[in-house]
Amino acid sequence: MKKIINIAIVGLGQIGIYLYNELSTKKKEIEIKTGKKINIVAISAKNKNKKRRFKIDKKIFYSNPLDIFKKRKIDILFEVIGQSDGISKKLVEFALMNKIHVITPNKSLIAKHGDQLAKLAEKNKVNLEFEAAVAGGIPILRTMKEGLATNKIKKIYGILNGTTNYILSEMENSNETFEKVLLKAQKLGYAEPGNPKLDLNGFDAFAKIRILSALAFNNKISKDKCIMEGIQNIQLKDINIANQLNLRIKLLGIAEIINNQLFETVHPCLVSKDSYIGNVMGVMNAVIIEGKPVGESILQGEGAGPGPTSSSLLSDLLSILRGNTKHPFGISSHKRGYVKTFNNNNYTNSLYLRFEVKDKQGVLSSITNRLTKFKISVKRIIQTPDKKNNKATIVIITHKTSEINIKKCLSIFKKNKNILNFPTLIRLQN
């Protein structure tokens, strides 16, 4: 690799502008560590004159990012736009086809098109690096590709979204409602100010678990339908009841091999307060890997924000500058196969079911009879009357049951006039 490296950054949002400043101020440090001089020769974003956290060099600004390739010789492209398709995909494809290394924190793009883009990078002998796409500043992908490369991984799970972890932690700490804490998270910059839906509905964590799963099990990125639930239906009442049971609610992403079949899911979980994962609070992420011969490995760190993300982006940059051309998913694309998908209907868990009901005689027995009919056995019942409003909250903890049983069972509760809302379901961690 030549001594002077030309860099382009496309996307100057929170992360892009922070990265721009980091690269501008750390040129000397990067040269000492790699022997290479970096030169930011082009930047692009939607708005040239937008007020940004750091001042930009407008002389190297391009309104149309595709013009950069016509007018500049680029060695490394940072794609920091964040779309799963559109201009993000077009730019990354063009760069890879033209033997330009690509570094991106764009999990949506990698989860959707990672296999195709990896093939393109390998064909053109350049790097496609996406460490920052999963778990912010935690070097989880590099750990799996290098440090744990010879281990047989059977399960990988954890807290992969800092926004939802902050909201659940803060609801417990402040005793405030979901809506109030979400506003707080938006003011602090932990949640998108406009539409935080992709964090809250589990999609963000799900894109990440699919990337981790592909790396852990050397398979192509799965496209099959899986269980994906977010935290938008969790109420303060659930947090407080969990607390009484010495449990906490966490949004977990899980990927594992069950009977030689791939199982991937994202959903809220009730975890023990005495467990490691139960004590990961605030915007922290934590990833737990179970493998042979290593046993259990845990990596924890900040998973949200421009600082941790830029840290991972710079780690990818240094890897390229040191001349490490690697397969994006750790092994060659043609050696990565497809793993048969586990049938989600057979997934079993103990469940927390919360019913809001009319305070009438016979309501509890009608619920437990219905559960029994679907072979769902009750482990514990907590009943809290609200005499003033003639209502009651009934929480039932079940023994293990399958997804198909609970789906069929719960659908019938929609027709019961004594049940005021559709029951809230939270799975207990297996």
C-alpha positions in Angstrom: 0.0 0.0 0.0 1.2 3.5 -0.8 2.4 6.0 1.8 -0.3 8.6 1.4 -3.9 7.4 1.6 -6.9 9.4 0.3 -10.1 9.2 2.3 -13.7 10.2 1.5 -16.5 10.4 4.1 -20.1 10.3 2.9 -22.6 11.2 5.5 -22.0 14.0 8.1 -24.6 13.3 10.7 -23.8 12.7 14.4 -21.4 9.9 13.6 -20.0 11.2 10.3 -19.0 14.6 11.7 -17.4 13.1 14.8 -15.4 10.7 12.6 -14.4 13.6 10.4 -13.0 15.5 13.5 -11.3 12.3 14.8 -9.5 11.7 11.5 -8.5 15.4 11.2 -7.1 15.6 14.7 -5.4 12.1 14.9 -3.4 12.1 11.6 -0.1 12.1 13.4 -1.1 9.3 15.8 -2.3 7.2 12.8 0.9 7.8 11.0 3.0 6.7 14.0 0.9 3.5 14.4 0.7 2.5 10.7 3.5 4.4 8.8 0.7 5.8 6.5 -0.4 9.4 6.1 -4.1 9.9 5.7 -5.6 12.7 3.7 -9.3 13.6 3.7 -9.9 14.6 0.1 -13.7 14.5 -0.1 -16.8 14.8 2.1 -20.4 14.7 1.2 -23.8 15.2 2.9 -27.3 16.4 2.0 -26.7 19.9 3.3 -23.4 21.8 2.9 -24.4 24.7 5.1 -26.0 22.8 8.0 -24.8 23.9 11.5 -22.5 21.0 12.6 -20.7 20.2 15.8 -17.3 20.6 14.0 -16.3 22.9 11.2 -15.9 21.3 7.8 -13.6 22.1 4.9 -16.2 23.3 2.3 -13.5 23.2 -0.5 -13.7 19.4 -0.5 -17.5 19.2 -0.2 -19.4 17.4 -2.9 -23.2 17.7 -3.1 -23.4 14.5 -5.2 -21.3 11.8 -3.6 -20.9 9.9 -6.9 -19.0 12.8 -8.3 -16.2 12.2 -5.8 -15.1 9.1 -7.8 -15.0 11.0 -11.0 -12.9 13.9 -9.6 -10.7 12.3 -6.9 -8.5 9.2 -6.5 -10.0 7.5 -3.4 -8.3 4.7 -1.5 -10.8 4.3 1.4 -14.5 5.2 1.6 -16.3 5.8 4.9 -20.1 5.3 4.2 -21.9 6.8 7.1 -25.3 7.5 5.6 -27.1 4.5 7.0 -29.6 3.4 4.4 -30.2 -0.3 3.7 -30.5 0.5 0.0 -30.5 3.6 -2.2 -27.4 5.8 -2.3 -25.7 3.8 0.5 -25.8 0.6 -1.5 -24.9 2.3 -4.8 -21.8 4.0 -3.2 -20.5 0.9 -1.5 -21.0 -1.3 -4.6 -19.2 1.3 -6.8 -16.3 1.6 -4.4 -15.7 -2.1 -4.1 -16.0 -2.7 -7.8 -13.3 0.0 -8.3 -10.9 -1.5 -5.7 -11.6 1.0 -3.0 -11.7 -0.2 0.6 -15.0 0.5 2.4 -15.6 1.1 6.1 -19.2 1.5 7.4 -21.2 1.4 10.6 -24.4 0.6 8.5 -25.9 -2.5 10.0 -29.1 -2.2 7.9 -27.0 -2.4 4.7 -24.8 -5.3 5.9 -27.8 -7.3 7.3 -29.6 -7.0 4.0 -26.8 -7.1 1.4 -23.7 -8.2 3.3 -23.3 -11.5 1.5 -23.3 -9.9 -2.0 -21.1 -7.0 -0.9 -18.6 -9.4 0.8 -18.3 -11.4 -2.5 -17.6 -8.1 -4.4 -14.9 -7.1 -1.9 -13.2 -10.6 -2.1 -13.4 -10.5 -5.9 -11.6 -7.1 -6.0 -9.2 -7.9 -3.2 -10.3 -5.0 -1.0 -11.7 -4.8 2.5 -15.3 -4.3 3.5 -15.1 -3.5 7.2 -18.2 -3.1 9.5 -17.0 -3.4 13.1 -19.0 -0.3 14.1 -22.3 -1.9 12.8 -22.6 -4.0 15.9 -22.4 -3.0 19.6 -20.8 0.5 19.1 -17.3 0.6 20.6 -17.1 -3.2 21.6 -14.7 -5.0 19.2 -17.0 -7.9 19.0 -16.6 -8.7 15.2 -12.8 -8.6 15.3 -12.8 -10.8 18.5 -14.9 -13.4 16.6 -13.0 -13.2 13.3 -9.6 -13.3 15.0 -9.4 -14.0 18.7 -12.1 -16.8 18.7 -11.5 -18.0 15.1 -10.8 -21.6 16.0 -13.7 -21.9 18.5 -16.9 -23.7 17.7 -19.6 -21.2 18.8 -22.9 -22.7 19.8 -24.7 -19.6 21.1 -24.3 -15.8 21.0 -26.7 -13.4 22.8 -26.8 -10.1 24.5 -28.0 -6.5 24.8 -27.4 -5.0 21.4 -29.3 -1.7 21.6 -28.2 1.0 24.0 -31.4 3.1 23.5 -33.7 0.3 24.7 -31.4 -0.6 27.6 -31.3 3.0 28.7 -35.1 3.3 28.6 -35.7 0.1 30.6 -32.9 1.0 33.2 -34.2 4.5 33.6 -37.8 3.4 34.0 -36.7 1.2 36.9 -34.4 3.9 38.4 -36.8 6.9 38.1 -40.2 5.1 38.4 -41.3 7.1 35.3 -43.4 5.9 32.4 -42.1 4.6 29.1 -43.3 7.9 27.3 -41.5 10.2 29.8 -38.2 8.2 29.7 -38.3 8.0 25.9 -38.4 11.9 25.8 -35.5 11.9 28.2 -33.5 9.5 25.9 -34.3 11.8 22.9 -33.0 14.9 24.7 -29.8 13.1 25.7 -29.3 11.9 22.1 -29.7 8.2 22.9 -32.8 7.9 20.8 -33.6 9.4 17.4 -35.4 12.8 17.9 -37.8 12.2 15.1 -38.6 8.5 14.8 -37.0 6.1 17.2 -39.2 3.2 15.9 -36.3 1.0 14.6 -34.7 1.0 18.1 -37.9 0.4 20.0 -39.5 -2.3 17.8 -36.3 -4.5 17.9 -35.3 -4.0 14.3 -31.9 -2.4 15.1 -31.0 -5.3 17.4 -32.3 -7.8 14.9 -30.0 -6.5 12.1 -27.1 -6.9 14.5 -27.9 -10.4 15.7 -28.1 -11.5 12.0 -24.6 -10.2 11.4 -23.3 -11.8 14.6 -25.0 -15.1 13.7 -23.4 -15.1 10.2 -20.0 -14.7 11.8 -20.5 -17.1 14.6 -21.8 -20.0 12.6 -20.0 -19.3 9.2 -23.4 -19.1 7.4 -24.9 -16.8 4.9 -27.1 -14.0 6.4 -30.5 -15.6 7.2 -33.5 -14.1 5.4 -36.2 -16.3 7.2 -38.9 -14.8 9.3 -38.1 -14.8 13.0 -39.5 -13.7 16.3 -38.9 -9.9 16.5 -40.5 -7.9 19.3 -39.5 -4.6 20.8 -40.1 -2.8 24.1 -43.0 -0.5 23.1 -45.6 -2.5 25.1 -43.6 -2.6 28.3 -45.2 -0.6 31.0 -43.9 0.7 34.3 -46.2 -1.8 36.0 -44.2 -4.6 34.3 -40.9 -3.1 35.5 -42.2 -2.9 39.1 -43.7 -6.5 39.1 -40.4 -7.8 37.7 -38.6 -6.0 40.6 -40.8 -7.9 43.1 -39.7 -11.1 41.5 -36.0 -10.2 41.7 -36.0 -9.9 37.9 -35.3 -7.2 35.3 -36.5 -6.8 31.7 -33.9 -6.6 29.0 -34.2 -6.6 25.2 -32.1 -9.6 24.1 -30.8 -10.6 20.7 -30.2 -14.4 20.6 -28.7 -16.6 17.9 -28.0 -20.3 18.6 -27.8 -23.7 16.9 -30.5 -26.0 18.2 -30.5 -29.6 16.8 -28.3 -28.4 13.9 -30.8 -25.7 13.0 -30.3 -21.9 13.2 -32.5 -20.0 15.7 -32.4 -16.2 15.8 -34.7 -13.9 17.8 -35.0 -10.5 19.4 -37.5 -10.0 22.2 -37.8 -8.6 25.8 -36.6 -11.1 28.4 -37.0 -11.4 32.2 -33.6 -12.0 33.5 -32.4 -12.6 37.1 -31.0 -9.6 38.9 -28.2 -11.9 40.1 -27.1 -12.6 36.5 -24.4 -10.8 34.6 -26.8 -9.6 31.9 -29.3 -8.4 34.5 -26.7 -5.9 35.7 -25.8 -4.3 32.4 -27.5 -0.9 32.8 -27.9 2.4 30.9 -26.6 2.7 27.3 -24.3 -0.2 27.8 -24.2 -3.2 25.4 -23.0 -6.7 26.4 -22.4 -9.7 24.2 -22.0 -13.2 25.6 -20.4 -15.9 23.4 -20.7 -19.6 24.3 -18.1 -21.7 22.5 -15.6 -24.6 22.6 -13.0 -24.7 24.0 -13.1 -21.1 25.3 -16.3 -21.6 27.4 -18.2 -18.3 28.0 -16.7 -15.0 26.8 -18.3 -11.6 27.7 -17.7 -8.3 26.0 -19.2 -5.1 27.4 -19.1 -1.4 26.5 -21.0 1.6 25.3 -23.2 0.6 22.4 -24.6 4.0 21.3 -23.2 7.4 20.4 -20.6 8.9 18.0 -17.6 8.3 20.4 -17.9 4.5 20.7 -18.9 4.1 17.0 -15.9 6.3 15.8 -13.6 4.2 17.9 -14.7 1.1 16.0 -14.4 2.9 12.6 -10.9 4.0 13.4 -10.0 0.4 14.4 -11.1 -0.8 11.0 -9.1 2.0 9.3 -5.9 1.0 11.2 -6.4 -2.6 10.2 -6.6 -1.6 6.5 -3.6 0.7 6.8 -1.5 -2.1 8.2 -2.2 -4.1 5.0 -4.6 -6.6 6.4 -6.8 -7.7 3.5 -9.4 -10.1 5.0 -12.6 -11.8 4.2 -15.4 -9.6 5.5 -17.1 -12.5 7.4 -13.9 -14.2 8.5 -13.9 -16.9 5.9 -14.3 -16.9 2.1 -17.8 -16.4 0.8 -17.9 -19.7 -1.1 -17.2 -21.6 2.1 -20.1 -20.0 3.9 -23.3 -22.1 3.6 -26.9 -22.0 4.6 -28.1 -23.5 7.9 -31.7 -24.9 8.1 -33.9 -22.6 10.1 -35.3 -23.8 13.5 -39.1 -23.8 13.5 -40.1 -20.9 15.8 -43.3 -22.6 16.8 -41.2 -25.1 18.8 -39.3 -22.4 20.7 -40.1 -23.0 24.5 -40.0 -20.6 27.4 -41.5 -19.9 30.7 -43.7 -16.9 30.3 -44.8 -13.8 32.2 -48.4 -13.0 31.3 -50.1 -9.8 32.6 -53.9 -9.5 32.3 -55.9 -6.4 33.1 -59.4 -7.6 34.0 -62.8 -6.6 35.4 -62.7 -7.4 39.2 -65.4 -10.1 39.0 -65.8 -13.6 40.4 -64.7 -16.4 38.1 -62.3 -14.3 35.8 -59.1 -15.9 37.2 -60.5 -19.4 36.9 -61.6 -18.7 33.3 -58.0 -17.7 32.5 -56.3 -20.6 34.2 -58.8 -23.1 32.6 -58.0 -21.7 29.2 -54.2 -22.1 29.9 -54.7 -25.7 31.0 -56.7 -26.5 27.8 -53.5 -25.5 25.9 -51.2 -27.5 28.2 -49.8 -24.4 29.8 -49.2 -25.0 33.5 -49.1 -22.2 36.0 -46.1 -21.7 38.3 -47.1 -18.6 40.1 -50.0 -16.1 40.3 -49.9 -12.5 41.5 -53.3 -10.7 41.8 -53.5 -7.0 42.5 -57.0 -5.6 42.9 -57.9 -1.9 42.0 -61.1 -1.6 44.1 -61.6 2.0 43.2 -62.0 1.3 39.4 -63.4 -2.2 39.9 -60.5 -3.7 38.0 -57.6 -6.0 38.8 -54.1 -6.9 37.5 -53.4 -10.6 37.2 -49.8 -11.8 36.5 -49.2 -15.4 35.8 -45.8 -17.0 35.5 -46.0 -20.3 33.6 -43.8 -23.3 33.3 -42.1 -23.8 29.9 -44.4 -23.9 26.9 -44.1 -23.6 23.1 -44.7 -20.6 21.0 -47.5 -22.3 19.1 -49.4 -23.2 22.3 -49.2 -19.7 23.6 -50.2 -18.1 20.3 -53.3 -20.3 20.0 -54.2 -19.7 23.6 -53.8 -15.9 23.7 -55.8 -15.4 20.5 -58.9 -16.7 22.3 -58.5 -14.1 25.1 -59.4 -11.3 22.5 -63.0 -12.5 22.7 -63.3 -12.4 26.5 -65.2 -9.3 27.6 -63.8 -9.5 31.1 -60.2 -9.0 29.9 -59.8 -5.3 29.2 -56.6 -5.4 27.1 -54.7 -8.0 25.1 -52.4 -9.7 27.6 -48.8 -8.5 27.9 -46.3 -11.4 27.3 -42.7 -11.4 28.3 -40.5 -14.5 28.0 -38.2 -15.6 30.8 -34.6 -16.1 29.9 -33.8 -19.7 29.2 
